[in-house]
Amino acid sequence: MDDNVLTVKFNWNGAEKAVGTMFIGTSPEFEMALYTMCFLVGKEDTNVDLVTGTDEFILNIKCYRMRGNLLGTSFPECLEHHEK
C-alpha cells in the first residue's frame, strides 16, 4: 500500500484539480526542509528519490516562484512508485 505519498483528484470551490499529491505521515519540519532545499536550488523542477521502509518513490518537487525571489507554492508530484 502506498502509505507515504497520496495522489488524488478533487474539486475545490467548483474548480477541478486533475492531480494533487501530498505526503502522508511526515512531519511539518520534513516538508519545510524539503521544499526549502528545492527552492534554494533555484529550479522549478527538482527530482528526489524517497526511500521508506517499504516503498521507493521518484518524486518531482515543484517550486513556483512569485515576484522572482519568493516561494509561491511547492508540492510533490509522484513520477514512479516501487514496492520493496
N, CA, C and O atoms as a DFTB+ gen file, in Angstrom:
336 C
 N C O
     1  1       0.841      -1.187       0.000
     2  2       0.000       0.000       0.000
     3  2       0.879       1.241       0.000
     4  3       1.920       1.268       0.655
     5  1       0.477       2.230      -0.707
     6  2       1.180       3.495      -0.858
     7  2       0.806       4.395       0.325
     8  3      -0.130       5.189       0.226
     9  1       1.543       4.272       1.458
    10  2       1.117       4.965       2.667
    11  2       1.931       6.210       2.986
    12  3       1.761       6.778       4.065
    13  1       2.799       6.652       2.103
    14  2       3.608       7.832       2.367
    15  2       3.350       8.977       1.392
    16  3       3.573      10.139       1.734
    17  1       2.888       8.669       0.197
    18  2       2.576       9.676      -0.811
    19  2       1.182       9.359      -1.349
    20  3       0.905       8.232      -1.757
    21  1       0.317      10.359      -1.343
    22  2      -1.055      10.181      -1.784
    23  2      -1.309      11.080      -2.991
    24  3      -1.040      12.280      -2.945
    25  1      -1.828      10.497      -4.068
    26  2      -2.193      11.257      -5.259
    27  2      -3.701      11.163      -5.418
    28  3      -4.263      10.068      -5.453
    29  1      -4.354      12.314      -5.515
    30  2      -5.812      12.356      -5.574
    31  2      -6.293      13.336      -6.645
    32  3      -5.551      14.208      -7.097
    33  1      -7.541      13.166      -7.029
    34  2      -8.242      14.109      -7.914
    35  2      -9.370      14.687      -7.069
    36  3     -10.077      13.944      -6.387
    37  1      -9.547      16.024      -7.108
    38  2     -10.581      16.609      -6.275
    39  2     -11.109      17.915      -6.856
    40  3     -10.513      18.496      -7.764
    41  1     -12.245      18.368      -6.312
    42  2     -12.856      19.653      -6.653
    43  2     -12.735      20.581      -5.460
    44  3     -12.884      20.153      -4.315
    45  1     -12.463      21.863      -5.727
    46  2     -12.380      22.864      -4.677
    47  2     -13.059      24.134      -5.183
    48  3     -12.614      24.735      -6.161
    49  1     -14.124      24.535      -4.523
    50  2     -14.876      25.735      -4.905
    51  2     -15.257      25.723      -6.384
    52  3     -15.159      26.743      -7.066
    53  1     -15.694      24.561      -6.875
    54  2     -16.150      24.453      -8.244
    55  2     -15.058      24.254      -9.285
    56  3     -15.363      24.059     -10.461
    57  1     -13.806      24.298      -8.883
    58  2     -12.694      24.080      -9.821
    59  2     -12.120      22.684      -9.593
    60  3     -11.894      22.268      -8.457
    61  1     -11.890      21.967     -10.697
    62  2     -11.359      20.606     -10.593
    63  2      -9.840      20.614     -10.614
    64  3      -9.227      21.254     -11.469
    65  1      -9.243      19.909      -9.680
    66  2      -7.795      19.692      -9.652
    67  2      -7.590      18.275     -10.173
    68  3      -7.951      17.305      -9.506
    69  1      -7.007      18.156     -11.371
    70  2      -6.872      16.844     -12.013
    71  2      -5.991      15.906     -11.202
    72  3      -6.309      14.726     -11.060
    73  1      -4.888      16.417     -10.668
    74  2      -3.988      15.589      -9.858
    75  2      -3.415      16.449      -8.742
    76  3      -2.853      17.516      -8.993
    77  1      -3.559      15.986      -7.526
    78  2      -2.944      16.625      -6.371
    79  2      -2.174      15.573      -5.596
    80  3      -2.676      14.470      -5.382
    81  1      -0.983      15.894      -5.178
    82  2      -0.146      14.935      -4.461
    83  2       0.270      15.536      -3.134
    84  3       0.603      16.718      -3.052
    85  1       0.250      14.705      -2.082
    86  2       0.647      15.172      -0.765
    87  2       1.323      14.041      -0.001
    88  3       1.120      12.864      -0.300
    89  1       2.120      14.409       0.977
    90  2       2.747      13.425       1.852
    91  2       1.775      13.057       2.960
    92  3       0.996      13.892       3.417
    93  1       1.826      11.802       3.390
    94  2       1.016      11.317       4.497
    95  2       1.970      10.805       5.575
    96  3       2.860      10.004       5.289
    97  1       1.787      11.260       6.797
    98  2       2.572      10.755       7.915
    99  2       3.941      11.385       8.082
   100  3       4.753      10.882       8.858
   101  1       4.221      12.468       7.380
   102  2       5.501      13.149       7.558
   103  2       5.315      14.328       8.507
   104  3       4.195      14.775       8.753
   105  1       6.416      14.815       9.027
   106  2       6.340      15.960       9.929
   107  2       6.338      17.259       9.125
   108  3       6.844      17.294       8.004
   109  1       5.775      18.321       9.689
   110  2       5.853      19.623       9.025
   111  2       7.309      20.057       8.824
   112  3       7.629      20.716       7.834
   113  1       8.182      19.690       9.755
   114  2       9.599      20.044       9.637
   115  2      10.241      19.387       8.419
   116  3      11.053      20.011       7.735
   117  1       9.884      18.132       8.143
   118  2      10.409      17.439       6.966
   119  2       9.979      18.165       5.694
   120  3      10.800      18.419       4.812
   121  1       8.699      18.498       5.601
   122  2       8.207      19.152       4.388
   123  2       8.812      20.543       4.216
   124  3       9.184      20.916       3.104
   125  1       8.916      21.310       5.293
   126  2       9.529      22.644       5.203
   127  2      10.988      22.535       4.749
   128  3      11.436      23.317       3.910
   129  1      11.728      21.571       5.299
   130  2      13.132      21.392       4.912
   131  2      13.249      20.976       3.448
   132  3      14.088      21.506       2.720
   133  1      12.418      20.035       3.013
   134  2      12.462      19.564       1.629
   135  2      12.133      20.694       0.653
   136  3      12.868      20.913      -0.309
   137  1      11.044      21.406       0.893
   138  2      10.644      22.475      -0.015
   139  2      11.639      23.628       0.000
   140  3      11.900      24.240      -1.036
   141  1      12.196      23.927       1.171
   142  2      13.197      24.997       1.263
   143  2      14.445      24.644       0.473
   144  3      14.971      25.477      -0.265
   145  1      14.926      23.404       0.623
   146  2      16.120      22.984      -0.131
   147  2      15.867      23.062      -1.628
   148  3      16.715      23.557      -2.370
   149  1      14.713      22.580      -2.085
   150  2      14.401      22.614      -3.518
   151  2      14.262      24.047      -4.012
   152  3      14.685      24.360      -5.125
   153  1      13.676      24.919      -3.205
   154  2      13.547      26.326      -3.585
   155  2      14.922      26.974      -3.700
   156  3      15.175      27.727      -4.641
   157  1      15.813      26.687      -2.748
   158  2      17.142      27.294      -2.764
   159  2      18.013      26.772      -3.904
   160  3      18.935      27.458      -4.343
   161  1      17.725      25.556      -4.387
   162  2      18.432      25.038      -5.559
   163  2      18.129      25.929      -6.757
   164  3      18.953      26.067      -7.662
   165  1      16.941      26.533      -6.758
   166  2      16.612      27.540      -7.751
   167  2      15.923      27.039      -9.000
   168  3      15.739      27.801      -9.950
   169  1      15.533      25.760      -9.020
   170  2      14.853      25.225     -10.194
   171  2      13.368      25.038      -9.899
   172  3      12.971      24.834      -8.752
   173  1      12.558      25.110     -10.946
   174  2      11.131      24.862     -10.791
   175  2      10.858      23.381     -10.556
   176  3       9.921      23.028      -9.840
   177  1      11.675      22.511     -11.159
   178  2      11.519      21.063     -11.028
   179  2      12.791      20.465     -10.433
   180  3      13.886      20.665     -10.959
   181  1      12.635      19.730      -9.334
   182  2      13.766      19.043      -8.709
   183  2      13.357      17.593      -8.460
   184  3      12.400      17.340      -7.728
   185  1      14.068      16.647      -9.055
   186  2      13.773      15.229      -8.837
   187  2      14.428      14.747      -7.554
   188  3      15.586      15.060      -7.276
   189  1      13.664      13.974      -6.768
   190  2      14.104      13.485      -5.471
   191  2      13.748      12.007      -5.361
   192  3      12.644      11.607      -5.733
   193  1      14.668      11.198      -4.858
   194  2      14.384       9.801      -4.533
   195  2      14.038       9.723      -3.056
   196  3      14.815      10.178      -2.216
   197  1      12.885       9.155      -2.725
   198  2      12.448       8.986      -1.339
   199  2      12.293       7.502      -1.078
   200  3      11.484       6.837      -1.724
   201  1      13.061       6.980      -0.136
   202  2      13.000       5.562       0.207
   203  2      12.487       5.437       1.629
   204  3      13.083       5.972       2.564
   205  1      11.370       4.720       1.789
   206  2      10.826       4.442       3.113
   207  2      11.137       2.992       3.437
   208  3      11.846       2.329       2.680
   209  1      10.634       2.503       4.518
   210  2      10.897       1.111       4.877
   211  2      10.314       0.111       3.898
   212  3      10.843      -0.991       3.752
   213  1       9.226       0.478       3.221
   214  2       8.537      -0.477       2.344
   215  2       8.405      -0.025       0.903
   216  3       8.028      -0.820       0.042
   217  1       8.708       1.234       0.622
   218  2       8.476       1.771      -0.718
   219  2       9.630       2.662      -1.168
   220  3      10.396       3.184      -0.357
   221  1       9.728       2.818      -2.491
   222  2      10.650       3.782      -3.080
   223  2       9.852       4.651      -4.044
   224  3       9.105       4.147      -4.883
   225  1      10.022       5.958      -3.913
   226  2       9.317       6.915      -4.753
   227  2      10.315       7.769      -5.509
   228  3      11.328       8.193      -4.953
   229  1      10.029       8.018      -6.768
   230  2      10.751       9.022      -7.537
   231  2       9.792      10.204      -7.613
   232  3       8.721      10.106      -8.213
   233  1      10.179      11.310      -7.008
   234  2       9.312      12.482      -6.919
   235  2       9.890      13.651      -7.690
   236  3      11.106      13.778      -7.832
   237  1       9.022      14.488      -8.177
   238  2       9.411      15.787      -8.713
   239  2       8.823      16.814      -7.764
   240  3       7.609      16.857      -7.566
   241  1       9.677      17.641      -7.177
   242  2       9.209      18.698      -6.294
   243  2       9.076      19.974      -7.119
   244  3      10.062      20.501      -7.634
   245  1       7.853      20.457      -7.235
   246  2       7.574      21.681      -7.988
   247  2       7.715      22.873      -7.042
   248  3       7.167      22.867      -5.940
   249  1       8.444      23.879      -7.476
   250  2       8.589      25.132      -6.726
   251  2       8.295      26.288      -7.670
   252  3       9.088      26.593      -8.561
   253  1       7.162      26.922      -7.469
   254  2       6.805      28.070      -8.284
   255  2       7.161      29.348      -7.539
   256  3       6.737      29.566      -6.404
   257  1       7.944      30.179      -8.197
   258  2       8.366      31.452      -7.602
   259  2       7.313      32.529      -7.844
   260  3       6.526      32.471      -8.789
   261  1       7.334      33.501      -6.960
   262  2       6.440      34.638      -7.056
   263  2       7.299      35.898      -6.949
   264  3       8.046      36.052      -5.983
   265  1       7.206      36.775      -7.899
   266  2       7.993      38.007      -7.944
   267  2       9.499      37.737      -7.862
   268  3      10.248      38.526      -7.285
   269  1       9.928      36.620      -8.442
   270  2      11.352      36.346      -8.578
   271  2      12.010      35.657      -7.407
   272  3      12.661      34.630      -7.596
   273  1      11.866      36.187      -6.187
   274  2      12.627      35.616      -5.083
   275  2      11.754      35.112      -3.930
   276  3      12.268      34.834      -2.847
   277  1      10.459      34.994      -4.146
   278  2       9.558      34.482      -3.118
   279  2       8.970      33.157      -3.567
   280  3       8.754      32.939      -4.759
   281  1       8.711      32.278      -2.622
   282  2       8.104      30.994      -2.934
   283  2       6.599      31.166      -3.011
   284  3       5.959      31.521      -2.021
   285  1       6.029      30.915      -4.189
   286  2       4.583      30.996      -4.372
   287  2       3.891      29.749      -3.867
   288  3       2.944      29.830      -3.086
   289  1       4.364      28.590      -4.312
   290  2       3.835      27.308      -3.857
   291  2       4.862      26.219      -4.157
   292  3       5.715      26.367      -5.032
   293  1       4.760      25.138      -3.417
   294  2       5.644      23.992      -3.630
   295  2       4.878      22.733      -3.259
   296  3       4.140      22.709      -2.274
   297  1       5.062      21.680      -4.061
   298  2       4.345      20.432      -3.811
   299  2       5.034      19.287      -4.541
   300  3       5.759      19.513      -5.510
   301  1       4.808      18.041      -4.072
   302  2       5.403      16.886      -4.732
   303  2       4.530      16.368      -5.865
   304  3       3.306      16.492      -5.828
   305  1       5.175      15.783      -6.876
   306  2       4.500      15.007      -7.915
   307  2       5.159      13.633      -7.920
   308  3       6.384      13.534      -7.990
   309  1       4.368      12.586      -7.847
   310  2       4.923      11.232      -7.853
   311  2       5.132      10.791      -9.298
   312  3       4.172      10.656     -10.057
   313  1       6.393      10.569      -9.675
   314  2       6.718      10.120     -11.020
   315  2       6.732       8.603     -11.120
   316  3       6.274       8.028     -12.108
   317  1       7.272       7.951     -10.068
   318  2       7.337       6.475     -10.039
   319  2       7.173       5.995      -8.616
   320  3       7.527       6.689      -7.663
   321  1       6.626       4.786      -8.485
   322  2       6.473       4.146      -7.170
   323  2       6.857       2.681      -7.314
   324  3       6.363       1.989      -8.205
   325  1       7.739       2.207      -6.435
   326  2       8.147       0.808      -6.437
   327  2       8.060       0.258      -5.014
   328  3       8.560       0.867      -4.068
   329  1       7.414      -0.904      -4.879
   330  2       7.370      -1.558      -3.571
   331  2       8.648      -2.362      -3.406
   332  3       9.124      -3.004      -4.342
   333  1       9.189      -2.316      -2.212
   334  2      10.450      -3.047      -1.942
   335  2      10.155      -4.478      -1.551
   336  3      11.078      -5.248      -1.286
